[in-house]
Amino acid sequence: MVMSEMETGLDRARAIYQDRTRRARELKAEGKQVIGYFDIYPVLEMLTALDLVPYRILGDMNEPITKADACLPTVVCPFIRSVMDLGLKGRYDFLDGVVMAHGCEVAEKTAHIWRTYLNPAYAHFIDTPHTTHTAALEQHKELLKDFKKTLEAFAGKELTLEKLRQAIEVHNEQRLLVRELYDLRKPDPPLISGTETLQVLVALASLPVTEGNELLRQVIRQAHERRDGPRIQPARLLLWGSIIDNTAIIDLIESLGANVVMDDTSLGSRAYFPLVEQTGDPLDGLANRYLVALKSPRTFRETVLTKTKRKDYLADLENRFSYLKDYAQEWKVNGVILEVLRYCDIHGYEVPGLKDYLDHIDLPSIYLEHDYSQAALAQLRTRVQAFLEVIG
């Protein structure tokens, strides 16, 4: 492991964050096969079980979009456009294949566009259902059986139940370690900053799971031992939103006198907190985890009704968002920033109900929208500063 010989813990996480393809290219040179994936719905355990390296495909806020306009309109998610742009520019030319899932309509279309324009050696699309009904869960399991078949054909080996159980165990270990990482942010002051946490999460998305687990252990140990961590700040914030893969927005917030101590984003707690239950057939536990247990606006959950079969708005909000109240209590949060990328419909439509819920539990919040560029963040500074003054 060339990169890890000199760097450990937070230093290594920072180095990977700054050059995240480096380790993947090293593994490729060693003969490993690296499979790229979008979002939180591709089932990583099935890749790991076949000794394939999962590598999360992210965008780049610092890279102007110049090629994606040829295949994606400008009025769609700028993160997805950035991802497609990087693919067309060869940023992900080391990938041996890709697996993508139906996170949203734009991601679904992009999965097929990626296959058409970049023609990877292996490509699989999981049409993840958008409801949690029993029928949807059964359908999801069947989709995972299809995924298993194409993976076995590509890898040239059988994905046995024992290998899958072992992969579930090591990924669950990572999820528990991530919870330990997040527990470091419960004290006041937190033992690790929001910026450092995001660097670790980006690093995890760039490494084989076992290497990621060792990195987490190093970071957790280092955070407990050091004496130069974050300082006490009047604002302890929860950051909710779609994708945050660049530290710029957290740097901005924390530079104004706040600690970002918790998040609910697709690269953060949302991706790691739910575990896979060990079931007789591992596909049952995987289907449930990746469809039901993951909390995301893209998945429809049953509306709560009164005894007269009328919709109970507050009960419905409680059903959908009570986990955020739990986060706020555990991490002693006194404010929430709702961050949404422009044209991200699934998160944008969620905001009115979420703001009503936060108002109902007396938790101040602010809504920020940007177009996934460094230039867009400058105009948010004054609004964040004003919000912090209100809750401070």
N, C-alpha and C positions, 0 to 999 in steps of 0.2 A: 504494500500500500504506500506508494510514493508520497502522496500528499500527507499522510498521517505520521510520517517519520519525524517531522519537525514540529508539527502543530497539534495541539490537543485542546479539548474543551471549547471555550468561547472563541479562542483564536482560530481554531480549525473551523468552527461554524461560520465565523466571519469570512475566512478565506474561501470556503465553498460558496457562500452567498455571493461573493464578489466574482467568482469564476466557477459557476456551478456545473459546467459541462466537462471540466477538467477530469474529475474522478471518473465520470462515465466513460470518457474517451480512454482513460487508463484501463478500465475494465474491459472495454472493447478490444484493446490491443492485447490483453491477456487471454482473449478467446471467449469472453462472456458475450451473451446476447442481451441487448438492452431494448426493452419495450417501452415506448412512450405511452402516456395516458393523460386524458383530460379529466379534470374535476374529481369528485369524491365517489363516483358510482362504479367505475371499473373495479372488479374484484381482484385485489392485489395478491391475496393468498394463493390464487390459482397460478399466478405467474411465478411467485416464489417457490411453490411446490415443484415446479419444473426447472428450477435453477435459472430462471430468466430474471433479469434485473429490472424492476419497475422504476420508471423515471418520469416524474410529473412534468408535463409540458406547460411552461409558463410564458408570459409575455415579457415585454421590456419597455418600461415607461420612458426610457432615454433614447429609444430607437424610433426615428420618424417612420411612419407607415407610408411606404412608397410603392409596394407591389401588390398588397392585398386588395386594392381597389379594382383590380382586374377580375376578381372573383367574388367579392363581398361588397354590398352597398355600404355607403358611409353612415347610414342611419341604423346601424346595428351595434351591438356591444363592442366597444373599442378594445376591450381585452381580447376577445376572440379575433378581432381584426389584427391585433398585434401578434397573436400567436400564429395566425395564418401567414402574416407578413414575414415573420422570422423563419417559418418553414420554407417559404418560397425563396428566401435568401440563403438557405443552406445551413442555418444555425443548428438544425437538428438532423444533419446528414449522417450522424453516427448511429441513429436508431435503426434497429433491425426490423422494427414493426411498430404498430400502434394499436391500442384498444381504446375505444371511445364509447360513451354511453349517452342516453337521451337525458341530459341535464336540463336543457331548454331547447326551444325550437331552433335558435341560431346555432347552438352547439351541435345539434343533430344534423343540420344542413352542412355545417363545416366538416363534420366527420366524413361525409361523402365527398365533399369538395377536396379534402386532403387526400383521400384515396385516389381521386381522379387526377389531380395535378401532380402529386408527389410519388404516386405508385409504389408504396412501400412493399417489401417482400412479404410482410404479414400485416393484415388489417382485419379487425373485427369490431363490429358495432353491436352493443347491447342495448336493445330498445326498452330500457328500464321503464316499467309502468309508472303512472303518475298518481295512483291511488293505493291505499293499503288494505283494500278488501281481500278476503280470502282467495277469491279467484285471481286477483292480481299477484298475490304471493305465490300461488301455484304456477302462474304464468312466468313469473320471474325465475323460479326454480328451473323450469324448462329452458328458459333462455340461457341459464348458466350451464345446463347440460350441453347446449349447442356450443357455447364458449369453450367448454372442456374439450370437445371433439376437435375444434379447429386448432387449439393450442397443442394438443397431442400430435396432430398431423404436422404442425410446424416444427415442434421440438423433436419429433421422431422418437418419443418415449411415452410410456403410460403415466397418467396422473393418478396414482393409487390413492386409496382412502387414507392410508397411513401417512403418505407424504403430505396430503392435504391437511390432516390433523396436526402434523408437526408445523406446517406453515401457519395455520391458525394460531397455534400456541405462541410462535415467535412474534407474530403481528400483534396479538393481544398483549404480549410483554411490552412491545413498543408503546401501545396505547396506555398501559399502566404507568410507564415511565414518563410519558407526556403529561399525565395527570400529576405526577410528582413535580414535573417542571412547572406546571401551572400553580401548584401549591406553594411554590417559592414566591408567588406574587400576593399571597394572602397577608403576610405581615405588613406592618407600616413602620418603616419603609419596606417595600418589596425587596427581595434578595436578587431579583433580576429584572431588568427593564423590559418594556414592551418592544423596543427596538431589538434588544438582544434575543428575546423570545422569537421574534419573527425570523431573525437570521438562523436560529436553530431549526425552525420549522422548514424553511427553504432548504437547508442542508439535508434534513431528513428526507425531503421529497426528491433528493438528488443522489441518494446512497442506497445500496442494498440494505435490507432491514436489519441484519445483524450488525453491520457497521454503524447504522443509525442508533441502535440500542447502546453500543459502546460509547458513542458520542454523547448520548443523553446522560449516561452514568458519569462521564467526565464533567459535563456541564453542571449537573446537580451537585456533585462533590465540590467543584470549584466555587459555585455560588454560595455554598454553606461556609466555606473557609475564608473567602476574601473579605476585606474590610472597606472596599471602595465601591460599593454598589450604589443603587439609587438613593436619593434623599427623600425625606418626608415632604409631601406636597399637599396642598389643601384639596385638590381634586383627585379622586380615584375613579377612573373611567372604565366603562365597558364599551368596546367598539364592536358594533354590529354591522354586517354588510355582506357583500358578495365576495369578491376576491381582493385580497390585499397581499401582494407578493413583493412589494417594494417598501423599504423602511421610511421613505420620504414623508408619508402622511403621519406616521407615528412619531418620527423625529420632530415634525412641526408641532404636534400636540404636546409632546413631552418637553419641548424647548420653551413652552409658554407657562410652565408651572403646573404640570399634571403628571400623574403616573397612570399609564394604560395598564390596568391590572387584570383585565379579563377581556375576552373577545367571543364573538359568535360569527365566524367567517368560514369560508370553505377551505382555507388553508390552515385554520386554527383549530379551536376546540371542536367545531362541528365535524371535522374530518377524523378526529381521534377518540373522542370520549366514548362512543358506544363500542362495546366489546362484541365479539362473536361468541354466541353460546355454543358449547360443545354438544352436538346432537348426534344421534345414531348415524344418520346420513349427514355428513358435514355440509352438504348443499342446502339443507334446511336452515341451519344456523347462519350460513352466508346469505341466503336469500332474505332472511328476516332482518339481518343487520343492515344490509345495503338498501333495503326498501323501506322497512318500517322504523328501525331504530334511528337511522340518520334523520336529523331534523333540518329540513330545508323548505323554503317557500315553493319549490318546484313540485312538492308532493302534497296532494289534496288529502286532508283528513276530515272525517265525518263532522258535520256541523252539529253542535249541541242544541237539542230541542227541549222545550218545556213540556209539561204534561199534556198540554193542549196541542202539541205538535208544532208550535210556533218557534221560530229561532230565538234563542236566548243569547243576545249579543255579548254581554259581559262573560257569561259562562263559556261561550265559544272562544273569546279572547283568552280566558284563563286556560282553556284546554290547549290552545296553540302556543301560548307564550309563558306559561308559569315557570318553565325551566329558567327563563331569564331572571325572574324574581329570585329563584334559588341562587343563581350566580351572583346577583347583586348582594344578597345576604351573606353568602359565604366569603366573597371577596371584598365586602364592605364598600360597595360601589355607591357613589353619590351623584353620578351623572352618566348619560349614555349618548354616544355619538352614532348616529345612523348614517352610514356611508354607502352610497349607491353609485355605481357607474352609470353614466348617461346611456339611455336606451336599454338598460337591464330591466325588462318588464316584470320578471318574476319577483324581484326585490322591490321595485318601485311600487307595485300594486300592494305589497305587504305593509308599506310604511304607514298609511292612514290608520289601519287597525292597530298596528304596533304602537304608534304614538298615543292612541286612545288608551291602550293598556298601560303604558308607562305613566300617563297622566293619572289613571285610576289608582295606581299604586304609589303615587306621589314621587316619581323618579324623573327629574328633569332630563330633557333630551333635546338634541338639535339634529336637523337633517342636512347633510352635505352631499352634493352631487358634483361629479367631475368627469372629465373625458379621458382618464387614464394617461395623463401626460404631466411632466414636471411643471410646465408652465401653468397648468390649471390649478395647481395647489396654492400658488401665491395669493390668489384672491380669496382663499378660504381662511387665511391667517387671521384676519380681522374678526370674522364671524366666530371662530374658535375662541379667540381671546375674549370676546364679549360674553360668550357662553360661560367660560371659566370664571369670569368676574361675577356672574350671576350666582353660580353655585358655590363660589369661594367665600 
